[in-house]
Amino acid sequence: MAIRRRAIAASRSLRYPAIMTVDTPDQDRIAQLEAKVAELSTREAVFGPRLGKLVKLLPWLMASHLLIGAPAMLISVGVAYFTFVQAEATKKMQQADAWPFLSYGTSNSGLNDKGERMISLNLSNNGVGPALLGPVEIRYQGQPVRDPRDLLTKCCGFQPDSRLNLSTSPSSGIVARPGESVKFMQVAEIPASKALWNRFETERWKLQVRSCYCSIFDECWTIEGSQARPKPVAQCPTDWVQFRER
């Protein structure tokens, strides 16, 4: 009986073979991908709304950062402007403390060491800083004169063989201290040139004198006449007929 039962079981197994499942590498990959997709779906379901809210809030967050930084930026701009204004004010104070004021004048009140009266042409620095004297131009009846003898010839009848007590000093290329007066041309009254001296006493008021000068900060001005206010210029003119003492 036992032998028969075994034979029947063997015949059944041959007739109905068992179904066996064999795992392959592709099936493993598919399973892993399905698991990842499921995980991502879960995360999206949890964090998706939060991410959306965060994206909507980003512009407001950026604006708040700008608002927080704006006061600091305004303070920086204010400090820079204040520093600039203070530097300009300091510079102007320094320039004011070294401001020269040149004026032209003429007089006949001086006496030389011999007691002779002197007619003089002067440049005086009435400012608070030194003045670097530039070119001087003198015109008589609209015509420029080049030196003292040329001036006395045109105005007063000076002759080359005439006796004359004339003294000069440089009127350009020198520094005039505050309160200093430069007498760049002086004519003494002597008996031999009395007529010329008297003539010059009258004609000296008809001279057209202009001069240029600069400060230690390279600021330059020109003056014309004895009552002229200084006129600012970029630099001293180069087209004047310069009066030279010789």
VEXZATOR-446222 format. One record per residue: residue number from 0; x, y, z of N, C-alpha, C, O in turn. Coordinates in nm, 2 decimals. Each point is the difference from the previous one (the first is absolute). Layout:
! residues N
num  nx  ny  nz  cax  cay  caz  cx  cy  cz  ox  oy  oz
NUM  X  Y  Z  X  Y  Z  X  Y  Z  X  Y  Z
...
//
This chain:
! residues 246
num  nx  ny  nz  cax  cay  caz  cx  cy  cz  ox  oy  oz
0  0.08  -0.12  0.00  -0.08  0.12  0.00  0.09  0.13  0.00  -0.03  0.09  -0.07
1  0.13  -0.10  0.15  0.09  0.12  0.01  0.07  0.02  -0.13  0.01  0.12  -0.05
2  0.03  -0.23  -0.02  0.06  0.02  -0.13  -0.09  0.06  -0.10  0.04  0.08  -0.08
3  -0.17  -0.12  0.09  -0.10  0.06  -0.10  -0.02  0.14  0.03  -0.01  0.08  -0.10
4  0.00  -0.04  0.22  -0.02  0.14  0.03  0.11  0.09  -0.05  -0.02  0.11  -0.05
5  0.14  -0.15  0.07  0.12  0.07  -0.05  -0.01  0.01  -0.15  0.04  0.11  -0.06
6  -0.08  -0.21  -0.01  0.00  0.01  -0.15  -0.11  0.09  -0.04  0.02  0.08  -0.10
7  -0.13  -0.07  0.17  -0.11  0.09  -0.04  0.05  0.15  0.02  -0.03  0.08  -0.08
8  0.10  -0.06  0.19  0.05  0.14  0.03  0.10  0.04  -0.10  0.00  0.12  -0.05
9  0.08  -0.21  0.01  0.10  0.03  -0.10  -0.06  0.03  -0.14  0.04  0.09  -0.07
10  -0.15  -0.16  0.04  -0.06  0.02  -0.13  -0.07  0.14  0.01  -0.01  0.07  -0.10
11  -0.05  -0.03  0.21  -0.07  0.13  0.02  0.10  0.11  -0.02  -0.02  0.10  -0.06
12  0.14  -0.12  0.12  0.10  0.11  -0.01  0.05  0.02  -0.14  0.03  0.11  -0.04
13  -0.02  -0.22  -0.03  0.04  0.01  -0.14  -0.11  0.07  -0.08  0.03  0.07  -0.10
14  -0.16  -0.10  0.14  -0.11  0.05  -0.08  -0.02  0.15  0.03  -0.03  0.08  -0.09
15  0.04  -0.04  0.22  -0.02  0.14  0.04  0.12  0.06  0.06  0.01  0.00  0.13
16  0.09  0.05  -0.20  0.13  0.05  0.06  -0.03  0.13  0.07  -0.09  0.08  -0.04
17  0.16  -0.06  0.15  -0.01  0.12  0.09  0.05  0.13  -0.08  0.10  -0.01  -0.07
18  -0.17  0.12  0.09  0.04  0.13  -0.06  0.10  0.06  0.09  -0.03  0.03  0.12
19  0.15  0.00  -0.17  0.11  0.06  0.08  0.03  0.14  -0.05  0.00  0.03  -0.12
20  0.02  0.07  0.22  0.03  0.14  -0.03  0.15  0.03  0.01  0.06  -0.03  0.10
21  -0.01  0.08  -0.20  0.15  0.03  0.00  0.02  0.16  -0.01  -0.05  0.06  -0.10
22  0.12  -0.01  0.19  0.02  0.15  0.00  0.11  0.03  -0.09  0.10  -0.07  -0.01
23  -0.11  0.18  -0.07  0.10  0.05  -0.09  0.05  0.14  0.04  -0.07  0.06  0.08
24  0.18  -0.02  -0.13  0.05  0.14  0.03  -0.09  0.11  -0.04  -0.01  0.10  0.08
25  -0.06  -0.11  -0.19  -0.09  0.11  -0.05  -0.11  0.01  0.10  -0.05  0.11  0.02
26  0.00  -0.22  0.03  -0.11  0.01  0.09  0.04  0.07  0.13  -0.08  0.07  0.06
27  0.20  -0.09  -0.02  0.05  0.07  0.12  0.01  0.15  -0.02  -0.04  0.08  0.09
28  0.08  -0.04  -0.21  0.01  0.15  -0.03  -0.14  0.06  0.00  -0.02  0.11  0.05
29  -0.07  -0.18  -0.11  -0.13  0.05  -0.01  -0.06  0.02  0.14  -0.07  0.10  0.02
30  0.09  -0.20  0.06  -0.05  0.01  0.14  0.06  0.12  0.07  -0.07  0.07  0.07
31  0.20  -0.05  -0.09  0.06  0.12  0.07  -0.05  0.13  -0.05  -0.02  0.09  0.08
32  0.00  -0.08  -0.21  -0.06  0.12  -0.06  -0.14  0.03  0.05  -0.03  0.11  0.04
33  -0.05  -0.22  -0.03  -0.13  0.02  0.06  0.00  0.05  0.14  -0.08  0.08  0.04
34  0.18  -0.13  0.04  0.01  0.04  0.14  0.04  0.15  0.00  -0.05  0.07  0.09
35  0.14  -0.03  -0.17  0.04  0.14  0.00  -0.11  0.10  -0.04  -0.02  0.10  0.06
36  -0.06  -0.15  -0.16  -0.11  0.08  -0.04  -0.10  0.02  0.11  -0.06  0.10  0.02
37  0.04  -0.21  0.05  -0.10  0.00  0.11  0.05  0.10  0.11  -0.07  0.07  0.06
38  0.21  -0.08  -0.04  0.05  0.09  0.11  -0.01  0.15  -0.04  -0.03  0.08  0.08
39  0.06  -0.05  -0.21  -0.01  0.14  -0.05  -0.14  0.05  0.01  -0.03  0.11  0.03
40  -0.06  -0.20  -0.07  -0.15  0.04  0.01  -0.04  0.03  0.14  -0.07  0.10  0.03
41  0.13  -0.18  0.07  -0.03  0.03  0.14  0.06  0.13  0.04  -0.07  0.08  0.07
42  0.19  -0.05  -0.11  0.06  0.13  0.04  -0.07  0.12  -0.07  -0.02  0.10  0.07
43  -0.02  -0.12  -0.19  -0.07  0.11  -0.07  -0.13  0.03  0.07  -0.04  0.11  0.02
44  -0.03  -0.22  0.02  -0.12  0.02  0.07  0.02  0.07  0.14  -0.09  0.08  0.04
45  0.20  -0.10  0.02  0.03  0.06  0.13  0.05  0.14  -0.01  -0.05  0.10  0.06
46  0.16  -0.08  -0.15  0.07  0.13  -0.01  -0.04  0.09  -0.11  0.03  0.12  0.00
47  -0.11  -0.17  -0.10  -0.04  0.08  -0.11  -0.07  0.13  0.04  0.04  0.10  -0.05
48  -0.14  -0.10  0.13  -0.07  0.12  0.04  0.10  0.10  0.07  -0.01  0.12  -0.02
49  0.10  -0.17  0.10  0.10  0.08  0.07  0.09  0.07  -0.10  0.03  0.12  0.01
50  0.02  -0.20  -0.11  0.09  0.06  -0.10  -0.08  0.11  -0.08  0.06  0.10  -0.03
51  -0.18  -0.12  0.00  -0.08  0.10  -0.07  -0.01  0.13  0.08  0.01  0.11  -0.06
52  -0.04  -0.13  0.19  -0.01  0.12  0.08  0.14  0.08  0.01  0.00  0.12  0.00
53  0.11  -0.20  0.01  0.13  0.06  0.01  0.03  0.07  -0.13  0.06  0.11  0.01
54  -0.09  -0.16  -0.13  0.02  0.07  -0.12  -0.08  0.13  -0.01  0.06  0.10  -0.05
55  -0.18  -0.10  0.10  -0.08  0.12  0.00  0.06  0.11  0.10  -0.02  0.12  -0.03
56  0.08  -0.17  0.13  0.06  0.09  0.10  0.14  0.06  -0.04  0.04  0.10  0.06
57  0.02  -0.16  -0.16  0.14  0.04  -0.03  0.00  0.15  -0.04  0.09  0.07  0.05
58  -0.17  -0.01  -0.13  0.00  0.14  -0.03  -0.01  0.09  0.12  0.08  0.10  0.01
59  -0.16  -0.14  0.08  -0.02  0.08  0.13  0.13  -0.01  0.08  0.04  0.10  0.06
60  0.02  -0.22  -0.06  0.12  -0.02  0.08  0.11  0.09  -0.06  0.08  0.06  0.07
61  -0.07  -0.06  -0.20  0.10  0.09  -0.07  -0.02  0.15  0.03  0.09  0.07  0.03
62  -0.22  -0.03  -0.04  -0.03  0.14  0.03  0.03  0.03  0.15  0.05  0.11  0.02
63  -0.07  -0.20  0.07  0.03  0.03  0.14  0.15  0.02  0.02  0.05  0.08  0.08
64  0.03  -0.17  -0.15  0.15  0.02  0.00  0.04  0.14  -0.05  0.09  0.06  0.06
65  -0.15  -0.02  -0.17  0.03  0.13  -0.05  -0.04  0.11  0.10  0.08  0.10  0.01
66  -0.20  -0.11  0.05  -0.04  0.10  0.10  0.09  0.00  0.12  0.03  0.11  0.05
67  0.02  -0.22  -0.01  0.10  0.00  0.11  0.13  0.06  -0.04  0.06  0.07  0.08
68  -0.02  -0.09  -0.20  0.13  0.06  -0.05  0.00  0.14  -0.04  0.10  0.07  0.00
69  -0.23  -0.02  -0.03  -0.01  0.14  -0.04  0.05  0.10  0.10  0.07  0.09  -0.04
70  -0.11  -0.10  0.17  0.06  0.10  0.09  0.15  0.00  0.01  0.06  0.11  0.00
71  0.00  -0.23  -0.01  0.15  0.00  0.00  0.06  0.07  -0.12  0.10  0.07  0.01
72  -0.17  -0.09  -0.13  0.05  0.06  -0.12  -0.02  0.15  0.01  0.09  0.08  -0.04
73  -0.20  -0.03  0.09  -0.02  0.14  0.02  0.10  0.07  0.09  0.05  0.11  -0.02
74  -0.02  -0.19  0.13  0.10  0.05  0.10  0.14  0.01  -0.07  0.07  0.10  0.02
75  -0.04  -0.20  -0.10  0.13  0.01  -0.07  0.01  0.11  -0.10  0.10  0.07  0.00
76  -0.21  -0.04  -0.07  0.00  0.11  -0.10  0.01  0.13  0.08  0.07  0.09  -0.04
77  -0.15  -0.08  0.15  0.01  0.12  0.08  0.14  0.03  0.06  0.04  0.12  0.00
78  0.03  -0.22  0.04  0.13  0.01  0.06  0.10  0.05  -0.11  0.08  0.08  0.02
79  -0.10  -0.14  -0.14  0.09  0.03  -0.11  -0.02  0.15  -0.04  0.09  0.07  -0.03
80  -0.22  -0.03  0.02  -0.03  0.14  -0.03  0.05  0.10  0.10  0.06  0.10  -0.03
81  -0.08  -0.14  0.16  0.05  0.09  0.11  0.15  0.01  -0.01  0.06  0.11  0.02
82  0.01  -0.22  -0.05  0.15  0.01  -0.01  0.04  0.09  -0.12  0.10  0.07  0.02
83  -0.17  -0.08  -0.13  0.03  0.08  -0.12  -0.02  0.15  0.04  0.08  0.08  -0.03
84  -0.19  -0.05  0.09  -0.03  0.14  0.04  0.10  0.05  0.09  0.05  0.12  -0.01
85  -0.01  -0.20  0.11  0.10  0.04  0.10  0.13  0.03  -0.06  0.07  0.10  0.03
86  -0.03  -0.19  -0.13  0.13  0.02  -0.07  0.00  0.13  -0.08  0.09  0.07  0.00
87  -0.21  -0.04  -0.07  -0.01  0.12  -0.08  0.01  0.12  0.10  0.06  0.10  -0.04
88  -0.13  -0.11  0.15  0.00  0.12  0.09  0.14  0.02  0.06  0.05  0.12  0.01
89  0.02  -0.23  0.02  0.14  0.02  0.05  0.09  0.06  -0.11  0.08  0.08  0.03
90  -0.10  -0.12  -0.15  0.08  0.05  -0.11  -0.03  0.15  -0.02  0.10  0.08  -0.02
91  -0.23  -0.04  0.03  -0.03  0.14  -0.02  0.06  0.08  0.12  0.04  0.12  -0.02
92  -0.04  -0.17  0.14  0.05  0.07  0.11  0.15  0.02  -0.02  0.06  0.11  0.03
93  0.01  -0.21  -0.08  0.14  0.01  -0.02  0.03  0.10  -0.11  0.09  0.08  0.01
94  -0.17  -0.08  -0.11  0.02  0.10  -0.11  -0.03  0.14  0.05  0.07  0.10  -0.04
95  -0.17  -0.08  0.13  -0.03  0.13  0.05  0.11  0.05  0.09  0.03  0.12  0.01
96  0.03  -0.21  0.06  0.11  0.04  0.09  0.13  0.03  -0.08  0.09  0.06  0.06
97  -0.09  -0.09  -0.19  0.12  0.03  -0.08  -0.04  0.08  -0.12  0.06  -0.01  -0.11
98  -0.16  0.09  0.12  -0.06  0.08  -0.11  0.08  0.13  -0.02  -0.01  0.09  0.09
99  0.07  -0.07  -0.20  0.07  0.13  -0.03  -0.10  0.10  -0.06  -0.10  -0.05  -0.07
100  0.13  0.17  0.08  -0.09  0.11  -0.06  0.09  0.11  -0.05  0.05  0.08  0.08
101  -0.02  -0.08  -0.21  0.10  0.09  -0.06  -0.08  0.13  -0.05  -0.11  -0.01  -0.05
102  0.18  0.12  0.07  -0.06  0.12  -0.06  0.11  0.09  -0.05  0.12  0.00  0.04
103  -0.15  0.08  -0.14  0.10  0.09  -0.06  -0.03  0.14  0.05  -0.11  0.04  0.03
104  0.22  0.03  -0.01  -0.01  0.14  0.05  0.12  0.09  -0.05  0.10  -0.06  -0.04
105  -0.12  0.18  0.05  0.11  0.10  -0.03  0.00  0.11  0.11  -0.10  0.04  0.05
106  0.22  0.01  -0.02  0.01  0.10  0.11  0.12  0.09  -0.03  0.08  -0.03  -0.08
107  -0.08  0.15  0.15  0.11  0.09  -0.01  0.04  0.05  0.14  0.07  0.10  0.01
108  -0.10  -0.18  0.09  0.02  0.05  0.13  0.14  -0.05  0.06  0.04  0.04  0.11
109  0.02  -0.13  -0.18  0.13  -0.06  0.05  0.12  0.09  -0.03  0.00  0.08  -0.09
110  0.10  -0.10  0.18  0.13  0.07  -0.02  0.11  -0.10  0.00  0.00  -0.10  0.07
111  0.10  0.13  -0.16  0.11  -0.09  0.00  0.10  0.04  0.11  -0.03  0.10  0.08
112  0.15  -0.16  -0.08  0.10  0.03  0.11  0.06  0.14  -0.01  0.06  0.05  0.09
113  -0.09  0.01  -0.21  0.05  0.14  -0.01  -0.11  0.11  0.03  0.03  0.12  -0.02
114  -0.14  -0.17  0.05  -0.11  0.09  0.03  -0.08  0.04  -0.12  -0.07  0.10  0.01
115  0.09  -0.16  -0.12  -0.07  0.04  -0.13  -0.13  -0.08  0.00  -0.01  -0.11  0.03
116  -0.09  0.19  -0.08  -0.13  -0.06  -0.02  0.00  -0.11  -0.10  0.07  0.01  -0.10
117  -0.15  -0.11  0.12  0.00  -0.12  -0.10  -0.14  -0.02  -0.05  -0.10  -0.01  0.08
118  0.08  -0.01  -0.21  -0.12  -0.05  -0.05  0.02  -0.15  -0.02  0.10  -0.04  -0.06
119  -0.19  -0.04  0.11  0.01  -0.14  -0.01  -0.12  -0.07  -0.05  -0.11  0.05  0.02
120  0.13  -0.16  -0.09  -0.10  -0.10  -0.04  0.01  -0.12  0.09  0.11  -0.06  0.00
121  -0.22  0.02  0.06  0.01  -0.11  0.10  -0.10  -0.11  -0.02  -0.11  0.02  -0.06
122  0.15  -0.14  0.10  -0.09  -0.11  0.01  0.00  -0.04  0.15  0.10  -0.04  0.05
123  -0.22  0.04  0.01  -0.01  -0.03  0.15  -0.08  -0.12  0.02  -0.11  -0.02  -0.06
124  0.15  -0.07  0.15  -0.07  -0.12  0.04  -0.07  0.03  0.13  0.06  0.01  0.10
125  -0.19  0.01  -0.11  -0.09  0.03  0.11  -0.07  -0.12  0.06  -0.09  0.02  0.08
126  0.12  -0.14  -0.13  -0.06  -0.12  0.04  0.06  -0.06  0.13  0.08  0.06  0.06
127  -0.12  -0.19  -0.03  0.06  -0.07  0.11  0.10  -0.11  -0.04  0.05  -0.06  0.09
128  -0.03  0.05  -0.21  0.09  -0.11  -0.05  0.10  0.06  -0.10  -0.03  0.11  -0.05
129  0.14  -0.18  0.02  0.10  0.05  -0.10  -0.06  0.00  -0.14  -0.09  -0.08  -0.03
130  0.14  0.17  -0.05  -0.04  0.02  -0.14  0.12  -0.02  -0.09  0.10  0.07  0.02
131  -0.12  -0.17  -0.11  0.11  -0.01  -0.10  -0.04  0.09  -0.12  -0.10  -0.02  -0.07
132  0.19  0.12  0.05  -0.03  0.10  -0.10  0.03  -0.05  -0.14  0.11  -0.06  -0.02
133  -0.21  0.08  -0.07  0.02  -0.04  -0.14  0.03  0.12  -0.08  0.05  0.10  0.04
134  -0.09  -0.11  -0.17  0.03  0.11  -0.09  -0.07  0.13  0.03  -0.11  0.00  0.06
135  0.17  0.11  -0.10  -0.06  0.14  0.02  0.00  0.06  -0.14  0.10  0.00  -0.07
136  -0.21  0.06  0.03  -0.01  0.07  -0.13  -0.04  0.15  0.03  -0.10  0.02  0.08
137  0.17  0.07  -0.14  -0.03  0.14  0.02  -0.02  0.06  -0.14  0.07  -0.02  -0.09
138  -0.19  0.10  0.08  -0.03  0.07  -0.12  -0.02  0.15  0.02  -0.05  0.04  0.11
139  0.10  0.03  -0.20  -0.02  0.15  0.00  -0.06  0.04  -0.13  0.05  -0.03  -0.11
140  -0.17  0.09  0.12  -0.08  0.04  -0.11  -0.03  -0.12  -0.09  0.00  0.01  -0.13
141  -0.02  -0.12  0.19  -0.04  -0.12  -0.07  0.12  -0.08  -0.06  -0.03  -0.11  -0.05
142  0.15  0.16  0.06  0.11  -0.07  -0.05  0.09  -0.06  0.11  0.02  0.06  0.10
143  0.02  -0.19  -0.12  0.08  -0.06  0.11  0.14  0.06  0.00  0.06  0.03  -0.10
144  -0.01  -0.03  0.22  0.14  0.05  0.02  0.08  -0.12  0.06  -0.05  -0.08  0.07
145  0.18  0.07  -0.11  0.08  -0.12  0.03  0.08  0.02  0.12  0.04  -0.10  0.06
146  0.00  0.22  -0.03  0.09  0.02  0.12  -0.01  0.14  0.05  -0.07  0.08  -0.07
147  0.13  -0.04  0.18  -0.02  0.14  0.05  0.05  0.11  -0.10  -0.07  0.10  -0.01
148  0.18  -0.12  -0.06  0.04  0.11  -0.09  -0.09  0.01  -0.12  -0.03  0.11  -0.05
149  -0.03  -0.22  0.01  -0.10  0.00  -0.11  -0.12  0.08  0.05  -0.06  0.08  -0.07
150  0.02  -0.10  0.19  -0.12  0.07  0.06  0.03  0.15  0.01  -0.08  0.08  -0.04
151  0.20  -0.05  0.10  0.03  0.15  0.01  0.02  0.07  -0.13  -0.03  0.12  -0.01
152  0.07  -0.20  -0.09  0.02  0.06  -0.13  -0.14  0.04  -0.06  -0.02  0.10  -0.06
153  -0.08  -0.20  0.07  -0.13  0.02  -0.06  -0.08  0.10  0.08  -0.09  0.07  -0.06
154  0.10  -0.06  0.19  -0.09  0.08  0.08  0.06  0.14  0.03  -0.07  0.10  0.02
155  0.20  -0.10  -0.01  0.06  0.12  0.06  0.12  0.06  -0.07  0.06  0.09  0.05
156  -0.03  -0.13  -0.17  0.10  0.06  -0.08  0.14  -0.03  0.04  0.09  0.08  -0.01
157  -0.07  -0.20  0.07  0.14  -0.04  0.04  0.09  -0.01  -0.12  -0.05  -0.06  -0.11
158  0.17  0.11  0.12  0.10  -0.02  -0.11  0.11  -0.09  0.05  0.04  0.00  0.12
159  0.02  -0.07  -0.21  0.11  -0.10  0.04  0.11  0.07  0.07  0.07  -0.06  0.09
160  -0.04  0.19  -0.12  0.11  0.07  0.07  -0.04  0.08  0.12  0.08  0.07  0.06
161  -0.21  -0.08  -0.02  -0.05  0.07  0.11  0.05  -0.07  0.13  0.02  -0.12  0.01
162  0.01  0.21  0.09  0.03  -0.05  0.13  -0.13  -0.05  0.07  -0.10  0.07  -0.01
163  0.11  -0.18  0.08  -0.12  -0.06  0.06  0.05  -0.08  0.12  0.09  -0.08  0.00
164  -0.16  0.10  0.11  0.02  -0.08  0.12  -0.12  -0.10  0.01  -0.11  0.03  0.05
165  0.14  -0.15  -0.10  -0.11  -0.11  -0.02  0.05  -0.12  0.08  0.11  -0.04  -0.02
166  -0.20  -0.02  0.09  0.03  -0.13  0.07  -0.12  -0.09  -0.03  -0.11  0.04  0.00
167  0.15  -0.17  -0.02  -0.10  -0.10  -0.03  0.02  -0.13  0.09  0.11  -0.01  0.05
168  -0.21  -0.07  -0.04  0.01  -0.13  0.06  -0.09  -0.10  -0.07  -0.10  0.05  -0.06
169  0.13  -0.18  0.07  -0.09  -0.09  -0.08  -0.14  0.00  0.05  -0.04  0.02  0.12
170  -0.05  -0.03  -0.22  -0.15  0.00  0.03  -0.06  -0.13  -0.04  -0.12  -0.02  0.02
171  0.20  -0.08  -0.07  -0.06  -0.13  -0.03  0.10  -0.11  0.03  0.12  0.03  0.01
172  -0.17  -0.15  0.02  0.08  -0.11  0.03  0.06  0.01  0.14  0.09  -0.07  0.04
173  -0.15  0.15  0.05  0.04  0.01  0.14  -0.13  -0.02  0.09  -0.11  0.00  -0.05
174  0.14  -0.02  0.18  -0.11  -0.02  0.09  -0.01  0.12  0.09  0.10  0.04  0.06
175  -0.22  0.01  -0.05  -0.03  0.12  0.09  -0.07  -0.06  0.12  -0.10  -0.06  0.00
176  0.16  0.09  0.12  -0.05  -0.05  0.12  -0.13  0.09  0.04  -0.01  0.10  -0.06
177  -0.07  -0.16  0.15  -0.12  0.08  0.04  0.05  0.14  0.06  0.08  0.00  0.09
178  -0.14  0.10  -0.14  0.03  0.14  0.05  0.12  0.06  -0.07  0.04  0.11  0.03
179  0.02  -0.18  -0.12  0.12  0.05  -0.07  -0.04  0.08  -0.12  -0.10  -0.03  -0.07
180  0.17  0.14  0.04  -0.02  0.08  -0.12  0.13  0.00  -0.08  0.10  0.03  0.05
181  -0.12  -0.06  -0.18  0.11  -0.01  -0.09  0.00  0.13  -0.09  -0.09  0.02  -0.08
182  0.19  0.06  0.10  0.01  0.13  -0.08  0.09  -0.04  -0.12  0.13  0.01  0.01
183  -0.19  -0.04  -0.12  0.07  -0.05  -0.12  0.06  0.11  -0.09  0.08  -0.03  -0.09
184  -0.13  0.15  0.11  0.06  0.12  -0.07  -0.01  0.12  0.08  -0.11  0.04  0.06
185  0.22  0.03  -0.04  0.01  0.13  0.07  0.08  0.10  -0.07  0.11  -0.03  -0.05
186  -0.16  0.15  0.04  0.07  0.11  -0.06  0.02  0.11  0.10  -0.10  0.05  0.06
187  0.22  -0.01  -0.04  0.03  0.11  0.10  0.00  0.13  -0.06  0.03  0.02  -0.12
188  -0.07  0.08  0.20  -0.01  0.14  -0.05  0.14  0.07  0.02  0.04  0.02  0.11
189  0.02  0.00  -0.22  0.14  0.07  0.00  -0.01  0.12  -0.09  -0.08  0.00  -0.09
190  0.16  0.10  0.11  0.00  0.12  -0.08  0.02  -0.03  -0.15  -0.06  0.07  -0.08
191  0.14  -0.16  0.05  0.03  -0.03  -0.14  -0.12  -0.06  -0.08  -0.01  0.02  -0.12
192  -0.08  -0.08  0.19  -0.12  -0.06  -0.06  -0.13  0.05  0.06  -0.10  -0.08  0.01
193  0.10  0.20  0.04  -0.12  0.06  0.07  -0.12  0.00  -0.10  -0.11  -0.04  0.05
194  0.13  0.08  -0.17  -0.11  0.01  -0.09  -0.06  -0.14  -0.03  -0.12  -0.02  -0.01
195  0.21  -0.08  -0.01  -0.05  -0.13  -0.02  -0.07  -0.06  0.12  -0.10  -0.06  -0.01
196  0.15  0.09  0.13  -0.06  -0.05  0.12  -0.14  0.06  0.01  -0.10  -0.07  0.04
197  0.08  0.20  -0.06  -0.13  0.07  0.00  -0.09  -0.06  -0.10  -0.12  -0.02  0.03
198  0.17  -0.01  -0.15  -0.09  -0.06  -0.10  -0.04  -0.14  0.04  -0.12  -0.03  -0.02
199  0.21  -0.05  0.08  -0.04  -0.13  0.04  -0.10  0.00  0.12  -0.08  -0.09  0.01
200  0.09  0.19  0.07  -0.09  0.02  0.11  -0.14  0.01  -0.05  -0.10  -0.04  0.07
201  0.08  0.10  -0.18  -0.13  0.01  -0.06  -0.05  -0.12  -0.08  -0.11  -0.05  0.01
202  0.21  0.00  -0.09  -0.04  -0.11  -0.10  -0.01  -0.13  0.07  -0.06  -0.10  -0.06
203  0.11  0.08  0.18  0.00  -0.13  0.06  -0.14  -0.05  0.03  -0.03  -0.12  0.01
204  -0.07  0.21  0.00  -0.13  -0.03  0.03  -0.07  -0.05  -0.13  -0.11  -0.06  0.01
205  0.17  0.08  -0.12  -0.06  -0.05  -0.13  0.05  -0.14  -0.04  -0.04  -0.05  -0.10
206  0.12  -0.01  0.18  0.06  -0.13  -0.03  -0.11  -0.11  0.02  -0.07  0.01  0.10
207  0.07  -0.10  -0.19  -0.09  -0.12  0.01  0.09  -0.12  0.04  0.08  -0.05  -0.08
208  -0.09  0.01  0.21  0.09  -0.10  0.05  -0.09  -0.12  0.04  -0.10  0.01  0.07
209  0.15  -0.13  -0.12  -0.07  -0.12  0.05  0.11  -0.10  0.03  0.11  0.00  -0.05
210  -0.14  -0.09  0.15  0.09  -0.09  0.05  -0.07  -0.14  0.03  -0.12  0.00  0.01
211  0.20  -0.10  -0.01  -0.05  -0.13  0.04  0.08  -0.06  0.11  0.12  0.03  0.01
212  -0.18  -0.10  0.08  0.06  -0.06  0.11  -0.07  -0.13  0.04  -0.11  -0.02  -0.03
213  0.18  -0.07  0.11  -0.05  -0.13  0.04  0.02  -0.02  0.15  0.09  0.06  0.06
214  -0.17  -0.15  -0.01  0.02  -0.04  0.14  0.09  -0.13  0.01  0.04  -0.05  -0.11
215  -0.01  0.00  0.23  0.08  -0.12  0.01  -0.08  -0.12  -0.04  0.05  -0.11  -0.01
216  -0.19  0.12  -0.01  -0.08  -0.11  -0.04  -0.02  0.01  -0.15  -0.10  -0.06  -0.05
217  0.18  0.14  -0.03  -0.01  0.01  -0.14  -0.13  0.06  -0.05  -0.05  -0.02  -0.11
218  -0.02  0.10  0.20  -0.11  0.08  -0.04  0.05  0.14  -0.05  0.08  0.06  0.07
219  -0.13  -0.02  -0.19  0.06  0.12  -0.06  -0.11  0.10  -0.02  -0.12  -0.03  -0.02
220  0.16  0.16  0.02  -0.09  0.11  -0.02  0.07  0.11  -0.08  0.13  0.01  -0.01
221  -0.21  0.07  -0.06  0.06  0.12  -0.07  -0.07  0.12  0.06  -0.12  0.00  0.04
222  0.19  0.11  -0.04  -0.05  0.13  0.04  0.03  0.10  -0.11  0.10  -0.01  -0.07
223  -0.18  0.12  0.06  0.02  0.10  -0.10  -0.04  0.13  0.06  -0.12  0.03  0.04
224  0.22  0.06  -0.02  -0.03  0.13  0.07  0.01  -0.01  0.15  0.02  -0.11  0.05
225  -0.02  0.23  0.01  0.02  0.00  0.14  -0.13  -0.03  0.09  0.02  -0.04  0.11
226  -0.14  0.04  -0.17  -0.12  -0.03  0.07  -0.06  -0.13  -0.05  -0.11  -0.03  0.04
227  0.18  -0.05  -0.12  -0.06  -0.12  -0.06  -0.01  -0.11  0.11  0.09  -0.02  0.08
228  -0.20  -0.06  -0.09  -0.01  -0.12  0.08  0.07  -0.11  -0.07  0.00  -0.01  -0.13
229  0.07  -0.08  0.20  0.07  -0.11  -0.07  -0.10  -0.09  -0.07  -0.11  -0.03  0.05
230  0.15  -0.01  -0.17  -0.08  -0.09  -0.09  0.07  -0.13  0.00  0.11  -0.01  -0.05
231  -0.18  -0.10  0.09  0.06  -0.13  -0.01  0.03  -0.05  -0.14  -0.09  0.02  -0.09
232  0.20  -0.08  0.07  0.04  -0.05  -0.13  0.06  -0.14  0.02  0.05  -0.03  0.11
233  -0.05  -0.05  -0.21  0.06  -0.14  0.01  0.15  0.01  0.01  0.06  -0.08  0.08
234  0.00  0.17  -0.15  0.14  0.02  0.00  0.03  0.14  -0.05  -0.08  0.07  -0.06
235  0.20  -0.02  0.09  0.04  0.14  -0.04  0.00  0.01  -0.15  0.05  -0.10  -0.07
236  -0.09  0.21  0.01  0.00  0.01  -0.15  0.15  0.00  -0.05  0.09  0.04  0.07
237  -0.08  -0.09  -0.19  0.13  -0.01  -0.07  0.00  0.10  -0.12  0.11  0.01  -0.06
238  -0.22  0.06  0.03  0.00  0.09  -0.11  0.02  0.14  0.04  -0.02  0.09  -0.09
239  0.05  -0.06  0.21  0.02  0.14  0.04  0.14  0.05  -0.05  0.09  -0.08  -0.01
240  -0.08  0.21  -0.01  0.13  0.06  -0.03  0.06  0.03  0.14  -0.03  0.10  0.06
241  0.12  -0.18  -0.01  0.05  0.00  0.13  0.09  0.12  0.02  0.10  0.03  -0.07
242  -0.13  0.05  0.18  0.09  0.11  0.04  0.12  -0.06  0.08  -0.02  -0.07  0.09
243  0.14  0.11  -0.14  0.12  -0.05  0.06  0.08  0.11  0.06  0.02  0.10  -0.07
244  0.03  -0.12  0.19  0.09  0.11  0.06  0.14  -0.03  -0.04  0.06  -0.10  0.03
245  0.00  0.20  -0.10  0.14  -0.02  -0.05  0.07  0.14  -0.02  0.11  0.01  -0.03
//
